[in-house]
Each structure stands twice: as structure tokens, then as C-alpha cells.
Amino acid sequence: MPHLQFEINKKVSKESKEIFVNEIRKAFSQIMDTGTDHIAISLREYDKYNLTIGRADINDDICLMNLDIREGRTIEKRRELALKYMEIVKHNFGIVSKNQYITFTEHKGEDFHLVEKYLATWVTGENPLV
């Protein structure tokens, strides 16, 4: 059950959030070759000066992403996802890519729990809730 966390230092509309989470979920499912029902997404909005990246101007819009995923994906797949997420953030929230930062944290499948069960180790083409 990936937990995909996005922190931005601006306020966005409800409609923008709905489009954003749908695009994030779809991209994860396609790139990481898994279903969608187990994907958790957090979007946190902060005031302008509550997030910074050293390379950005203090007045810039920022997006920090922490992506908790199951281990097993290649660096190429993680990089593909990172670049796709930067594109989605830029398109939906107007935050330039150089002001985005992504951290992946990998866990064993058994670290992710839903009411039905804990998840198994990731395998290609899976639907983890079946």
C-alpha cells in the first residue's frame, strides 16, 4: 500500500486536488504495474514560507514528495515515476520542476496493512487486494 505524500506551500482548489490525485494514482498504477485500490495519497498545503529547498528562492512555490513504496521496483521505474510526478505537479499546481524534491522509502510488503490483510511482496502485474 504505497503512501504517496505531497507537501506544497500554496493553496489549491478542490477541483485541482481531485484531478491531481486521480493522475497520481493512475501514474503509479501504470508505471509500477499494480492495482489502484491500495494506493494512499496525502496532499498537505502549507503557507508560503513553511517549505523551502536550498536551490529555490524563498518566495518560490515548492513541492516536497515522500513516496513510501514496497521494495522490488528498479531504479529505472522509480526514476520514471519521479519524473512523471514532477510533470503532474508542474501541470496541476504550477510548481517548476527544479523546486520539487522526491524521496523514496522502500518497505517490505508486510509493512503495509489494510483491514483485509497485509500486502505481500510486490510482483509484476499484481492486484494486491485479490
Salt bridges, closest charged atoms under 4 A:
GLU7 OE2 - ARG44 NH1 3.67
GLU45 OE1 - LYS17 NZ 2.91
ASP61 OD2 - LYS10 NZ 3.29
ASP61 OD1 - LYS48 NZ 2.24
ASP68 OD1 - HIS107 NE2 3.23
GLU80 OE1 - LYS77 NZ 3.55
GLU87 OE2 - LYS84 NZ 3.30
GLU106 OE1 - ARG78 NH1 3.95
GLU110 OE2 - LYS108 NZ 3.46
ASP111 OD2 - HIS107 ND1 3.79
GLU126 OE2 - ARG70 NH2 2.15
